[in-house]
Each structure stands twice: as structure tokens, then as C-alpha cells.
Amino acid sequence: MQVMAIAVGVSAGGMLGYLWHRLVGCSTGACPIVRSPYLSVIWGALLGLSFALNR
């Protein structure tokens, strides 16, 4: 069950990170986290992992 929670947390976090990049983004290109979709997905997945592990 723990593995499933981690997988869901990482997947949901990655998707939310990508959505944040697409919907909010960074108009100047100076934002370190959301200037690249890859970085946004990685940060979102890490946040999802931390939430899943702290449940």
C-alpha cells in the first residue's frame, strides 16, 4: 500500500507541476523553477513524494 501511495503522490505532483508550468508559467524567463517544463515536473514530483511520505 505504501508503494501505491508513493506512486500516486509522485504522479500527481508531476502532473500538477506541469500544469503549473503551462497555466501560470513565467513570462520573463527568469523564474528558476517554472521556466522549463522538465524542472516544473521534477519539483512537482518531489513535492508529491514528500506529501506521500508524510501521510
N, CA and C atoms as an extended XYZ file, in Angstrom:
165
Properties=species:S:1:pos:R:3:atomname:S:1:resname:S:1:resid:I:1 pbc="F F F"
N         0.815       -1.190        0.000 N   MET     1
C         0.000        0.000        0.000 CA  MET     1
C         0.865        1.263        0.000 C   MET     1
N         1.982        1.231        0.698 N   GLN     2
C         2.874        2.382        0.759 CA  GLN     2
C         3.426        2.713       -0.626 C   GLN     2
N         3.756        1.683       -1.406 N   VAL     3
C         4.313        1.902       -2.747 CA  VAL     3
C         3.282        2.582       -3.638 C   VAL     3
N         2.031        2.184       -3.503 N   MET     4
C         0.966        2.782       -4.305 CA  MET     4
C         0.773        4.257       -3.938 C   MET     4
N         0.848        4.573       -2.656 N   ALA     5
C         0.702        5.967       -2.224 CA  ALA     5
C         1.854        6.813       -2.762 C   ALA     5
N         3.051        6.266       -2.757 N   ILE     6
C         4.200        6.992       -3.283 CA  ILE     6
C         4.046        7.205       -4.784 C   ILE     6
N         3.626        6.170       -5.506 N   ALA     7
C         3.451        6.289       -6.955 CA  ALA     7
C         2.384        7.323       -7.304 C   ALA     7
N         1.295        7.312       -6.565 N   VAL     8
C         0.230        8.285       -6.812 CA  VAL     8
C         0.704        9.691       -6.472 C   VAL     8
N         1.418        9.841       -5.370 N   GLY     9
C         1.919       11.153       -4.976 CA  GLY     9
C         2.888       11.737       -5.987 C   GLY     9
N         3.817       10.910       -6.461 N   VAL    10
C         4.799       11.381       -7.445 CA  VAL    10
C         4.118       11.704       -8.770 C   VAL    10
N         3.203       10.863       -9.204 N   SER    11
C         2.499       11.105      -10.470 CA  SER    11
C         1.637       12.361      -10.401 C   SER    11
N         0.878       12.488       -9.325 N   ALA    12
C         0.023       13.667       -9.180 CA  ALA    12
C         0.861       14.937       -9.069 C   ALA    12
N         1.945       14.866       -8.322 N   GLY    13
C         2.817       16.027       -8.194 CA  GLY    13
C         3.441       16.426       -9.517 C   GLY    13
N         3.871       15.436      -10.293 N   GLY    14
C         4.438       15.728      -11.606 CA  GLY    14
C         3.425       16.366      -12.537 C   GLY    14
N         2.198       15.843      -12.517 N   MET    15
C         1.159       16.428      -13.367 CA  MET    15
C         0.815       17.845      -12.935 C   MET    15
N         0.733       18.064      -11.631 N   LEU    16
C         0.435       19.412      -11.148 CA  LEU    16
C         1.583       20.375      -11.444 C   LEU    16
N         2.812       19.886      -11.382 N   GLY    17
C         3.951       20.722      -11.743 CA  GLY    17
C         3.901       21.136      -13.200 C   GLY    17
N         3.540       20.201      -14.070 N   TYR    18
C         3.430       20.530      -15.492 CA  TYR    18
C         2.284       21.509      -15.740 C   TYR    18
N         1.154       21.275      -15.066 N   LEU    19
C         0.029       22.200      -15.219 CA  LEU    19
C         0.389       23.594      -14.720 C   LEU    19
N         1.151       23.658      -13.644 N   TRP    20
C         1.593       24.965      -13.139 CA  TRP    20
C         2.446       25.666      -14.198 C   TRP    20
N         3.332       24.905      -14.830 N   HIS    21
C         4.173       25.479      -15.889 CA  HIS    21
C         3.320       26.008      -17.040 C   HIS    21
N         2.335       25.227      -17.466 N   ARG    22
C         1.510       25.615      -18.611 CA  ARG    22
C         0.545       26.753      -18.280 C   ARG    22
N        -0.066       26.741      -17.105 N   LEU    23
C        -1.104       27.711      -16.786 CA  LEU    23
C        -0.560       28.990      -16.151 C   LEU    23
N         0.439       28.873      -15.305 N   VAL    24
C         0.985       30.046      -14.630 CA  VAL    24
C         2.254       30.488      -15.332 C   VAL    24
N         3.206       29.570      -15.445 N   GLY    25
C         4.428       29.827      -16.194 CA  GLY    25
C         5.239       31.005      -15.702 C   GLY    25
N         6.093       31.473      -16.590 N   CYS    26
C         6.988       32.582      -16.269 CA  CYS    26
C         7.155       33.405      -17.542 C   CYS    26
N         6.617       34.590      -17.544 N   SER    27
C         6.639       35.409      -18.759 CA  SER    27
C         8.018       35.992      -19.060 C   SER    27
N         8.864       36.155      -18.041 N   THR    28
C        10.174       36.777      -18.262 CA  THR    28
C        11.279       35.767      -18.534 C   THR    28
N        11.075       34.515      -18.158 N   GLY    29
C        12.112       33.503      -18.319 CA  GLY    29
C        13.133       33.510      -17.195 C   GLY    29
N        12.931       34.352      -16.196 N   ALA    30
C        13.883       34.460      -15.090 CA  ALA    30
C        13.496       33.590      -13.893 C   ALA    30
N        12.388       32.901      -13.972 N   CYS    31
C        11.931       32.065      -12.862 CA  CYS    31
C        12.674       30.717      -12.908 C   CYS    31
N        13.420       30.384      -11.877 N   PRO    32
C        14.259       29.195      -11.948 CA  PRO    32
C        13.490       27.873      -11.981 C   PRO    32
N        12.312       27.817      -11.378 N   ILE    33
C        11.606       26.540      -11.302 CA  ILE    33
C        10.679       26.330      -12.491 C   ILE    33
N         9.949       27.336      -12.903 N   VAL    34
C         8.922       27.133      -13.921 CA  VAL    34
C         9.334       27.563      -15.321 C   VAL    34
N        10.581       27.932      -15.535 N   ARG    35
C        10.972       28.322      -16.887 CA  ARG    35
C        11.071       27.114      -17.813 C   ARG    35
N        11.269       25.941      -17.258 N   SER    36
C        11.369       24.714      -18.044 CA  SER    36
C        10.291       23.733      -17.590 C   SER    36
N         9.595       23.075      -18.518 N   PRO    37
C         8.594       22.093      -18.091 CA  PRO    37
C         9.221       20.921      -17.355 C   PRO    37
N        10.454       20.579      -17.694 N   TYR    38
C        11.123       19.466      -17.017 CA  TYR    38
C        11.379       19.785      -15.547 C   TYR    38
N        11.842       20.992      -15.277 N   LEU    39
C        12.076       21.387      -13.893 CA  LEU    39
C        10.774       21.460      -13.111 C   LEU    39
N         9.722       21.926      -13.747 N   SER    40
C         8.426       22.003      -13.080 CA  SER    40
C         7.918       20.614      -12.716 C   SER    40
N         8.075       19.661      -13.622 N   VAL    41
C         7.630       18.292      -13.352 CA  VAL    41
C         8.466       17.678      -12.231 C   VAL    41
N         9.776       17.895      -12.260 N   ILE    42
C        10.649       17.332      -11.223 CA  ILE    42
C        10.296       17.911       -9.853 C   ILE    42
N        10.147       19.234       -9.770 N   TRP    43
C         9.794       19.853       -8.495 CA  TRP    43
C         8.421       19.389       -8.021 C   TRP    43
N         7.469       19.288       -8.931 N   GLY    44
C         6.142       18.803       -8.553 CA  GLY    44
C         6.179       17.367       -8.062 C   GLY    44
N         6.965       16.520       -8.732 N   ALA    45
C         7.085       15.127       -8.316 CA  ALA    45
C         7.752       15.023       -6.952 C   ALA    45
N         8.758       15.854       -6.703 N   LEU    46
C         9.407       15.838       -5.384 CA  LEU    46
C         8.454       16.299       -4.282 C   LEU    46
N         7.655       17.299       -4.575 N   LEU    47
C         6.660       17.733       -3.587 CA  LEU    47
C         5.608       16.647       -3.359 C   LEU    47
N         5.169       16.000       -4.428 N   GLY    48
C         4.221       14.896       -4.294 CA  GLY    48
C         4.799       13.753       -3.487 C   GLY    48
N         6.087       13.463       -3.685 N   LEU    49
C         6.757       12.421       -2.914 CA  LEU    49
C         6.813       12.789       -1.438 C   LEU    49
N         7.133       14.028       -1.149 N   SER    50
C         7.206       14.436        0.258 CA  SER    50
C         5.841       14.364        0.925 C   SER    50
N         4.785       14.755        0.200 N   PHE    51
C         3.437       14.624        0.775 CA  PHE    51
C         3.048       13.170        0.982 C   PHE    51
N         3.414       12.305        0.034 N   ALA    52
C         3.073       10.885        0.147 CA  ALA    52
C         3.818       10.233        1.310 C   ALA    52
N         5.049       10.625        1.538 N   LEU    53
C         5.827       10.026        2.628 CA  LEU    53
C         5.396       10.540        4.000 C   LEU    53
N         4.804       11.725        4.045 N   ASN    54
C         4.386       12.292        5.325 CA  ASN    54
C         2.949       11.940        5.704 C   ASN    54
N         2.304       11.104        4.940 N   ARG    55
C         0.936       10.696        5.265 CA  ARG    55
C         0.906        9.750        6.408 C   ARG    55
